[in-house]
């Protein structure tokens, strides 16, 4: 039996390996893990605590807000606003940045997060999750955070990760060098290292996309999907949950490709679905650190500089071999 490593020990040991570390990032991540435990508990008891269903409101991008969206959002904000590590926050559920109350110290980091990705599926007991990313602030320390602190490209992230609330609760985290997974032991109430140094397979046989939108895709993406279903491509398997965090998590562990391309509707203008700051960039960071590729088809997702809080981008991510096959079709190199 291997050694038991808690997420707290992992964070401390990671900090020790960095001579210039101050402990601020360690403290920030430790506070976040407590918020994740609180959310996991409520997700597991949602039907008993009367927090299933919708609030009757919409978020800034027009999605219906569920009761668990609101609970998760409030839990993260209340846990993180007073720690002294952040200058501001940004959430998929808010139209503006979330300031740190004046009575609390302002820190050197920015937290962006999707409090409950896939929440529209929660009533059906489908896996959902929290996605988060952390940047160094750009403005002077000790002052209020600004939009300029938040609108940074994924390539400049300090850390990112996600928590998936499913048959078990799992935290997947990278602070720049590797990707590690921790499973929450419900009896101990502690995240324990269960998936050290996750590496995405170089190729896989699973493709994951919402084929109900095929009529709205560009022609080259349709040709690629037709190809993966052909005998020439081999026995690809279709797997699609409809919760991005769950679909990408499976792709990370088993290999393959996840696609959410632009959709071309009556306007003739391609429209993307996934949010750059809260979904695409942090998940791309994890996939790249694990050896995979994350692209819009035109450019690496991590190289995009956000222009607004709720900017959307296409996402194609997964095993290098599979993503490069898609790009060959998308660029017209294969027909």
Buried (B, 14 or more C-beta within 10 A) or exposed (E): EEEEBBBBBBBEEBBEEEEEEEEBBBBBBBBBBEBBBBBBBBBEEBEEBEBBEBBEEEBBBEBBBBBBBBBBBEBBBEBBBBBBBBBBBBBBBBEEBBBBEEEEEBBBBBBBBBBBBBBBBBBEEBBBBBBBBBBBBBBEEEEEBBEEBBBBBBBEBBBBBBBBBBEEBBBBBBBEEBBBBBBBBEEEEBBBBBBEEBBBBEBBBBBBBBBEBBEBBBEBBBBBBEBBBEEEBEEBEEBBBBBBBBBBBBBBBBBBBBBBBBBBEEEEEBEBBBBBBBBBBBBBBBBBBBBBBBBBBEEBBBEBEBEEBBBBBBBBBBBBBBBEBBBBBBEEEBE
